[in-house]
Amino acid sequence: MATENNNMPKSKYEEALAKYNTDLDDKQVTEAVRKIIAEKVPENDTLDVKKFLMGSIELTTLKTTDSEESVLAFTERVNQFDEAYPALPHVATICVYPNFAKIVSQTLEIDGVEIACVSGCFPSSQSFIEVKVAETMLAVKDGATEIDIVMPVGKFLSGDYEGVCDDISELKEACGECPMKVILETGCLKTASNIKKASILAMYAGADYIKTSTGKLQPAATPEAAYVMCQAIKEYYDETGIQIGFKPAGGLNTVMDAITYYTIVKEVLGEQWLTNRWFRLGTSRLANLLLSEIEGKETKFF
């Protein structure tokens, strides 16, 4: 490998990584997150924050049992939400498989709700790049306004950073004008150092957002992974001036989980990221939980 031979030039990806501190201590990360949760989360447990979080949700259905009928009904609930709760922000996004982009596009009536499709052979990213590109282009053609792809984790773990970045770059090109989120599948990366490296590579290769997890493997999103990813986003912004969004997804089971991620974004990235453009929450269950807390009674709207 180039890094093992001083006479060999570094690849552009190795040069990019060299600009950042990727030698992280997992225990220090755990302690920093513990401190943020203990000292800062309670002040964000407010009605206003919960209303904001409602507007950052990517309402997601990624089931084997999804059908045109179920996705149509799912989308209609988003249409009806505006009328039922005019004082609350609507969700940021509806997230579906690519073959449902057209039905969501034809059914969705609410301005400002994006249509996200998981693409590139989600959730494993294991296929030919030509297949991934074709699926992505078809999703965009059918009405997707955002694309979520999975980083080729196997390539990353085997040290093939060029292969990782080539995949991401080709899929970014296939997205055209649509923003692209790169899912790192942080539970497979194991260490804070790997998460930091993967975050930086994804951003340099063309990610508009970086996302924790598919939700199909455990562990999914964790506060520790979020903290490291937000650090990477901040350092990348300081280095390049390019603002990258952040999306925790998978394992957001409680309102307090959402408030914890909000707090990490606020403490590490700052107010500039606290909009529903730059901060998203990928979840299928959180909308009803947030709505219940906002309304003060159990509510199952979605």
Phi, psi and chi 1 to 4 in degrees:
 res  aa     phi    psi   chi1   chi2   chi3   chi4
   1 MET       -  155.3  -71.7  179.4   64.2      -
   2 ALA   -59.1  -36.1      -      -      -      -
   3 THR   -69.7  -17.8   51.7      -      -      -
   4 GLU   -92.7   -6.6  -64.8  170.1  -10.5      -
   5 ASN  -127.1  110.5 -173.2  -23.6      -      -
   6 ASN   -64.8  -18.0  -68.0  -29.7      -      -
   7 ASN   -83.4  -12.8  -63.0  -39.2      -      -
   8 MET   -89.7  136.7  -67.8  -78.5  -72.1      -
   9 PRO   -69.0  147.8   24.0  -32.0      -      -
  10 LYS   -71.9  146.4  -75.4 -174.6  175.3 -179.8
  11 SER   -71.2  163.3   74.5      -      -      -
  12 LYS   -63.5  -26.2   60.4 -178.1  178.1  179.8
  13 TYR   -75.4  -39.4  -54.1  111.7      -      -
  14 GLU   -65.5  -36.7  -70.6  163.6  -22.9      -
  15 GLU   -65.1  -39.7  -73.0  177.4   -0.9      -
  16 ALA   -63.2  -46.9      -      -      -      -
  17 LEU   -63.1  -31.5  -72.9  173.2      -      -
  18 ALA   -67.0  -16.9      -      -      -      -
  19 LYS   -78.3   -9.7  -64.5  176.7 -177.5  178.3
  20 TYR  -123.9  155.0  -58.3   87.1      -      -
  21 ASN   -83.4  108.5  174.5   25.6      -      -
  22 THR  -110.3    6.0   58.8      -      -      -
  23 ASP   -93.1   79.6 -174.7   18.2      -      -
  24 LEU   -99.0  151.0  -56.2 -175.2      -      -
  25 ASP  -101.0  118.4 -176.2  -55.1      -      -
  26 ASP   -59.4  -37.5  -70.1  -28.0      -      -
  27 LYS   -66.6  -38.6  -70.6 -178.5 -179.8  177.2
  28 GLN   -65.6  -38.7  -72.4  179.1   -1.0      -
  29 VAL   -63.1  -46.5  168.6      -      -      -
  30 THR   -58.7  -42.2  -60.8      -      -      -
  31 GLU   -68.6  -40.0  178.3   56.1   26.1      -
  32 ALA   -62.4  -41.7      -      -      -      -
  33 VAL   -67.5  -42.5  170.2      -      -      -
  34 ARG   -58.2  -40.9 -172.8 -157.6   62.8   75.1
  35 LYS   -65.4  -44.6 -165.8  164.8 -174.2  -72.6
  36 ILE   -61.3  -45.5  -72.0  173.1      -      -
  37 ILE   -63.3  -44.0  -68.8  172.0      -      -
  38 ALA   -68.7  -39.4      -      -      -      -
  39 GLU   -96.7  -27.3  -64.4  177.9    5.7      -
  40 LYS  -115.0  -29.1  -60.2  -65.3 -174.9  179.2
  41 VAL   -60.2  -43.5  164.8      -      -      -
  42 PRO   -56.1  -36.3  -28.7   37.7      -      -
  43 GLU   -70.4  -16.3   69.9 -168.3   44.2      -
  44 ASN   -98.5    2.3  -65.0  -41.6      -      -
  45 ASP   -83.7   69.7 -173.0    5.6      -      -
  46 THR  -128.7  163.5   67.5      -      -      -
  47 LEU   -63.2  -40.9 -173.1   61.3      -      -
  48 ASP   -62.8  -40.8  -76.8  -15.1      -      -
  49 VAL   -65.9  -40.4  167.5      -      -      -
  50 LYS   -64.3  -38.0  -71.0  167.9 -171.2  173.1
  51 LYS   -65.6  -41.9  -72.3  179.3  178.6  178.2
  52 PHE   -59.4  -45.7  165.9   80.5      -      -
  53 LEU   -61.3  -35.3  -68.1  169.0      -      -
  54 MET   -55.7  -40.0 -167.2   79.9 -156.9      -
  55 GLY   -80.2   -4.1      -      -      -      -
  56 SER  -104.8    1.1  -73.5      -      -      -
  57 ILE   -73.0  134.5  -75.5  176.4      -      -
  58 GLU   -98.7   98.1  -63.0 -152.1   -8.5      -
  59 LEU   -69.8  118.6 -162.4   64.4      -      -
  60 THR  -120.5  133.5  -58.1      -      -      -
  61 THR  -131.3  112.4 -178.6      -      -      -
  62 LEU  -133.9   60.6  -62.4  171.2      -      -
  63 LYS  -103.4  152.9  -59.0 -171.6 -170.9   81.8
  64 THR   -62.0  -28.8  -57.9      -      -      -
  65 THR   -89.1    0.8   53.8      -      -      -
  66 ASP   -55.9  142.5  -74.3  -17.3      -      -
  67 SER  -141.1  170.6   64.8      -      -      -
  68 GLU   -57.9  -38.9  -73.1 -159.5   -3.7      -
  69 GLU   -66.6  -44.4  -69.3   76.3   17.4      -
  70 SER   -69.5  -38.4   70.2      -      -      -
  71 VAL   -70.1  -36.2  171.8      -      -      -
  72 LEU   -60.2  -46.6  175.5   65.4      -      -
  73 ALA   -64.8  -39.1      -      -      -      -
  74 PHE   -59.2  -45.8 -172.4   74.0      -      -
  75 THR   -68.0  -38.1  -51.6      -      -      -
  76 GLU   -62.5  -32.9  -74.2  -72.2   12.2      -
  77 ARG   -63.9  -37.2  -64.4  -54.2  -79.8  164.6
  78 VAL   -65.1  -40.9  174.7      -      -      -
  79 ASN   -59.6  -42.1  -68.9  -22.1      -      -
  80 GLN   -75.9  -21.0  -66.8  156.6    7.9      -
  81 PHE   -61.7  -41.3 -177.0   82.7      -      -
  82 ASP   -55.7  -42.5 -113.4   19.6      -      -
  83 GLU   -74.6  -37.7 -170.3  174.2  -30.0      -
  84 ALA   -73.6  -33.4      -      -      -      -
  85 TYR  -134.1   68.1  -62.5   95.8      -      -
  86 PRO   -63.1  -21.6   21.3  -32.0      -      -
  87 ALA   -85.4   -8.1      -      -      -      -
  88 LEU  -105.7  150.6  -65.5  179.2      -      -
  89 PRO   -69.5  143.3   24.2  -31.7      -      -
  90 HIS   -75.7  165.2   53.6   64.0      -      -
  91 VAL   -62.3  157.9  -62.3      -      -      -
  92 ALA   -75.8  -34.9      -      -      -      -
  93 THR  -154.1  148.7  -49.9      -      -      -
  94 ILE  -106.2  127.4  -65.8  175.1      -      -
  95 CYS  -116.0  122.8 -176.0      -      -      -
  96 VAL  -140.8  172.9  -64.8      -      -      -
  97 TYR   -69.7  155.3  -77.0  112.3      -      -
  98 PRO   -57.8  -33.6  -26.0   35.0      -      -
  99 ASN   -69.9   -7.0   48.4  -50.2      -      -
 100 PHE  -106.7    4.8  -63.3  118.2      -      -
 101 ALA   -58.6  -42.3      -      -      -      -
 102 LYS   -65.0  -43.5 -177.9  173.0  -75.9 -173.1
 103 ILE   -68.5  -35.4 -166.4  134.2      -      -
 104 VAL   -67.2  -44.8  176.7      -      -      -
 105 SER   -59.3  -38.7  178.5      -      -      -
 106 GLN   -76.9  -22.9  -69.5  170.6  -16.7      -
 107 THR  -100.6  -32.4  -51.9      -      -      -
 108 LEU   -67.7  127.5 -175.2   61.8      -      -
 109 GLU  -113.5   -7.1  -62.3  167.7   -3.3      -
 110 ILE   -94.5  121.4  -53.0  -58.6      -      -
 111 ASP   -66.5  141.6  -69.2  -21.9      -      -
 112 GLY    92.7   -6.4      -      -      -      -
 113 VAL   -93.9  121.2  176.9      -      -      -
 114 GLU   -82.1  159.5  -57.4  -66.5  -18.3      -
 115 ILE  -113.8  105.7  -57.6  167.6      -      -
 116 ALA   -99.5  139.2      -      -      -      -
 117 CYS  -123.9  133.3  -75.8      -      -      -
 118 VAL   -76.2  131.3  -66.1      -      -      -
 119 SER  -142.2 -176.3 -174.4      -      -      -
 120 GLY    68.3   38.2      -      -      -      -
 121 CYS    63.4   49.4  -61.9      -      -      -
 122 PHE   -60.1  142.8  175.6   95.5      -      -
 123 PRO   -96.9   -0.7   34.9  -35.4      -      -
 124 SER   -92.6  -23.6   68.8      -      -      -
 125 SER    62.0   20.7 -168.5      -      -      -
 126 GLN  -100.0   92.7  -63.3  -72.8   15.4      -
 127 SER  -168.3 -176.3 -169.5      -      -      -
 128 PHE   -72.3  141.9  -56.7  101.1      -      -
 129 ILE   -59.2  -31.8 -172.4   63.0      -      -
 130 GLU   -63.2  -37.3  -66.0   85.8   -7.0      -
 131 VAL   -67.8  -43.9  174.2      -      -      -
 132 LYS   -61.7  -43.3  -60.9 -177.8 -169.7 -179.1
 133 VAL   -64.7  -44.9  166.0      -      -      -
 134 ALA   -61.6  -44.6      -      -      -      -
 135 GLU   -61.5  -41.8 -176.6 -178.1   37.6      -
 136 THR   -65.0  -45.6  -58.3      -      -      -
 137 MET   -64.5  -37.0  -67.2  177.6   74.2      -
 138 LEU   -67.1  -39.2  -73.6  166.1      -      -
 139 ALA   -62.3  -44.2      -      -      -      -
 140 VAL   -65.5  -42.3  172.3      -      -      -
 141 LYS   -59.6  -35.5  174.8  177.2  170.7  -71.5
 142 ASP   -86.1    0.2  -83.9   -2.2      -      -
 143 GLY   122.1   -0.7      -      -      -      -
 144 ALA   -61.3  137.2      -      -      -      -
 145 THR  -109.3   -7.7   59.4      -      -      -
 146 GLU  -145.1  149.8  -63.2 -179.1   -6.4      -
 147 ILE  -126.5  133.2  -67.0  -67.7      -      -
 148 ASP  -112.2  120.8  -68.6   27.7      -      -
 149 ILE  -118.6  163.3   67.4  159.5      -      -
 150 VAL  -105.7  128.2 -178.3      -      -      -
 151 MET   -56.2  140.3  177.7 -172.2   79.5      -
 152 PRO   -69.8   91.5   21.1  -28.2      -      -
 153 VAL   -63.0  -39.6  176.9      -      -      -
 154 GLY   -59.5  -41.3      -      -      -      -
 155 LYS   -63.8  -42.0  -72.7 -177.6 -179.6  179.6
 156 PHE   -61.3  -48.0  175.2   84.9      -      -
 157 LEU   -67.3  -23.8  -67.9  173.5      -      -
 158 SER   -90.6    4.5   63.1      -      -      -
 159 GLY    85.3    9.3      -      -      -      -
 160 ASP   -87.0   70.8 -177.8    8.9      -      -
 161 TYR   -66.8  -33.4  -63.6  159.7      -      -
 162 GLU   -64.5  -42.4 -174.1  169.0   -5.1      -
 163 GLY   -63.4  -40.3      -      -      -      -
 164 VAL   -58.3  -50.8  168.8      -      -      -
 165 CYS   -70.8  -33.9  -67.6      -      -      -
 166 ASP   -62.9  -43.5  -74.9  -10.2      -      -
 167 ASP   -59.0  -50.1  -97.7   32.4      -      -
 168 ILE   -61.7  -43.3  -66.7  169.6      -      -
 169 SER   -63.7  -41.7  -63.8      -      -      -
 170 GLU   -64.8  -39.1  -77.1 -159.1   54.9      -
 171 LEU   -72.1  -32.9  -70.9  168.5      -      -
 172 LYS   -61.5  -42.0  173.4   61.3 -180.0  170.6
 173 GLU   -63.4  -38.4 -170.5  174.1  -22.8      -
 174 ALA   -67.2  -24.5      -      -      -      -
 175 CYS   -73.0  -19.4  -71.7      -      -      -
 176 GLY    63.2 -124.3      -      -      -      -
 177 GLU   -84.4   -7.1  -62.9  -61.6  -49.1      -
 178 CYS   -75.5  132.0  -68.7      -      -      -
 179 PRO   -59.6  145.9  -22.3   33.0      -      -
 180 MET  -121.4  131.1 -177.2 -179.9   74.0      -
 181 LYS  -103.4  134.9  -51.9 -176.4 -162.1   91.7
 182 VAL  -108.6  119.3  176.5      -      -      -
 183 ILE   -87.1  124.0  -56.3  164.6      -      -
 184 LEU   -87.4  -17.1  -54.4 -175.8      -      -
 185 GLU    50.9   63.7 -158.2   64.7  -72.6      -
 186 THR   -60.9  -27.5   52.2      -      -      -
 187 GLY   -62.0  -26.3      -      -      -      -
 188 CYS   -85.5  -15.6  -66.2      -      -      -
 189 LEU   -85.2  -20.9  -58.6 -177.5      -      -
 190 LYS    72.8  -50.2  -53.9  -63.5 -174.6 -172.5
 191 THR  -114.1  156.4   67.2      -      -      -
 192 ALA   -61.6  -37.7      -      -      -      -
 193 SER   -61.7  -44.3  -70.8      -      -      -
 194 ASN   -63.4  -41.1  -84.4  -14.6      -      -
 195 ILE   -63.6  -41.1  -67.2  168.4      -      -
 196 LYS   -63.7  -46.1 -176.2   82.3  173.0  -80.8
 197 LYS   -61.9  -46.3  -71.5  175.3 -174.1  175.2
 198 ALA   -62.4  -38.9      -      -      -      -
 199 SER   -61.3  -47.5  -62.1      -      -      -
 200 ILE   -65.2  -45.4  -68.0  162.1      -      -
 201 LEU   -60.9  -44.0  -69.2  171.7      -      -
 202 ALA   -60.6  -42.4      -      -      -      -
 203 MET   -67.8  -43.5  -68.4 -174.1  -73.9      -
 204 TYR   -64.4  -29.1  -92.1   94.2      -      -
 205 ALA   -84.1   -9.5      -      -      -      -
 206 GLY   129.8    4.5      -      -      -      -
 207 ALA   -62.7  137.3      -      -      -      -
 208 ASP   -93.5  -23.8  -62.5  -67.1      -      -
 209 TYR  -138.3  152.8  -64.9   74.8      -      -
 210 ILE  -116.6  142.7   51.7  175.1      -      -
 211 LYS  -129.1  143.8  174.3  176.7  167.4 -177.1
 212 THR   -68.0  -53.0   56.9      -      -      -
 213 SER  -150.9  163.0  -30.9      -      -      -
 214 THR   -83.1  -23.5   61.7      -      -      -
 215 GLY    84.6   -3.5      -      -      -      -
 216 LYS   -94.2  -12.7  -57.3  -63.1 -174.3 -175.0
 217 LEU  -126.3  153.2  -64.4  175.0      -      -
 218 GLN  -115.4  142.9  -63.5  -58.1  -38.3      -
 219 PRO   -73.2  148.4   26.5  -33.4      -      -
 220 ALA   -93.3 -131.1      -      -      -      -
 221 ALA   -62.6  140.0      -      -      -      -
 222 THR  -134.6  152.5   64.6      -      -      -
 223 PRO   -59.2  -34.0  -26.4   35.9      -      -
 224 GLU   -65.3  -44.4  -69.4   76.8   15.9      -
 225 ALA   -62.4  -42.6      -      -      -      -
 226 ALA   -60.1  -43.5      -      -      -      -
 227 TYR   -59.8  -47.1  177.5   80.6      -      -
 228 VAL   -66.1  -42.0  173.1      -      -      -
 229 MET   -64.3  -40.6  -70.7  169.1   71.0      -
 230 CYS   -67.1  -37.9  -72.7      -      -      -
 231 GLN   -58.4  -44.4  -81.8 -170.3  -39.4      -
 232 ALA   -63.1  -42.5      -      -      -      -
 233 ILE   -61.0  -43.1  -70.8  169.4      -      -
 234 LYS   -64.6  -45.4  179.9   69.1  164.9   61.8
 235 GLU   -66.8  -38.4  -68.8  171.9   26.2      -
 236 TYR   -64.6  -40.6 -178.1   79.0      -      -
 237 TYR   -63.3  -44.1  178.9   72.0      -      -
 238 ASP   -63.4  -34.2  -69.0  -16.4      -      -
 239 GLU   -78.1  -39.1  175.0   72.7   27.9      -
 240 THR  -115.9  -19.1   66.4      -      -      -
 241 GLY    79.6    6.5      -      -      -      -
 242 ILE   -98.8  125.1  -60.9  168.7      -      -
 243 GLN   -89.8  127.7 -172.0  168.0    0.2      -
 244 ILE  -116.3  138.1  -58.9  -64.6      -      -
 245 GLY   -81.5  166.1      -      -      -      -
 246 PHE  -131.3  136.3  172.5   62.3      -      -
 247 LYS  -137.8  104.8  178.5 -179.1  172.1 -178.0
 248 PRO   -76.4  141.7   26.0  -28.4      -      -
 249 ALA  -154.4  148.8      -      -      -      -
 250 GLY    86.0  119.9      -      -      -      -
 251 GLY    81.5   13.4      -      -      -      -
 252 LEU   -84.7   90.4  -83.6   68.9      -      -
 253 ASN  -100.8  -16.6  -63.9  -42.2      -      -
 254 THR  -137.0  161.7   67.9      -      -      -
 255 VAL   -61.9  -36.8  170.6      -      -      -
 256 MET   -64.7  -32.6 -165.5   51.4   67.3      -
 257 ASP   -57.7  -47.8  -72.3  -19.5      -      -
 258 ALA   -63.3  -41.8      -      -      -      -
 259 ILE   -65.3  -35.6  -66.5  171.1      -      -
 260 THR   -61.8  -45.9  -62.8      -      -      -
 261 TYR   -66.6  -39.8  -70.5  114.9      -      -
 262 TYR   -56.2  -45.5  171.8   93.5      -      -
 263 THR   -65.0  -41.3  -56.8      -      -      -
 264 ILE   -62.7  -44.3  -70.5  167.5      -      -
 265 VAL   -61.1  -45.3  169.6      -      -      -
 266 LYS   -61.1  -43.8 -176.5  178.9  179.2 -178.1
 267 GLU   -75.8  -37.0  -66.2  -57.9  -45.2      -
 268 VAL   -90.5  -42.9  179.0      -      -      -
 269 LEU  -100.5  -30.8  -69.1  169.9      -      -
 270 GLY    95.3  176.0      -      -      -      -
 271 GLU   -58.6  -28.1  -60.6  -78.4  -13.0      -
 272 GLN   -57.7  -26.8 -172.4  176.6  -20.9      -
 273 TRP   -94.5   -5.5  -91.9  -97.8      -      -
 274 LEU   -89.8   61.8  -68.6  177.8      -      -
 275 THR  -134.2  161.6   74.4      -      -      -
 276 ASN   -78.2    3.8   76.4  -13.7      -      -
 277 ARG   -83.7  -41.8  177.2  178.9  176.4 -172.4
 278 TRP  -100.4  -14.9  -61.9  110.7      -      -
 279 PHE  -128.9  118.9  175.4   49.7      -      -
 280 ARG  -125.3  156.7  -59.9  -79.3 -178.3   75.6
 281 LEU  -126.0  113.5  -63.0  159.2      -      -
 282 GLY   -86.9  115.4      -      -      -      -
 283 THR  -162.7  153.2  178.8      -      -      -
 284 SER  -107.7  -19.9   57.2      -      -      -
 285 ARG  -110.1  -17.6   60.3  178.8   69.1   86.1
 286 LEU   -70.4  -29.4 -171.9   61.7      -      -
 287 ALA   -58.5  -47.0      -      -      -      -
 288 ASN   -66.5  -35.1  -76.8  -29.9      -      -
 289 LEU   -67.3  -44.4  -63.7  173.9      -      -
 290 LEU   -63.6  -45.1  -86.8  170.0      -      -
 291 LEU   -59.7  -39.8 -164.5   53.4      -      -
 292 SER   -62.6  -42.3  -63.8      -      -      -
 293 GLU   -70.7  -37.8  -68.8 -143.7    6.1      -
 294 ILE   -65.9  -40.2  -68.7  165.7      -      -
 295 GLU   -82.4  -18.3  -68.9  -66.7  -66.4      -
 296 GLY    77.8   18.1      -      -      -      -
 297 LYS  -156.7  156.3   60.2 -176.0 -179.9 -176.7
 298 GLU   -63.4  124.8 -173.1  174.7    2.0      -
 299 THR  -132.8  128.4  -53.9      -      -      -
 300 LYS  -121.8   80.4  -67.3 -175.3  178.3  177.6
 301 PHE   -85.8  -43.3 -175.2   85.9      -      -
 302 PHE   -92.8      -  -67.3  104.4      -      -
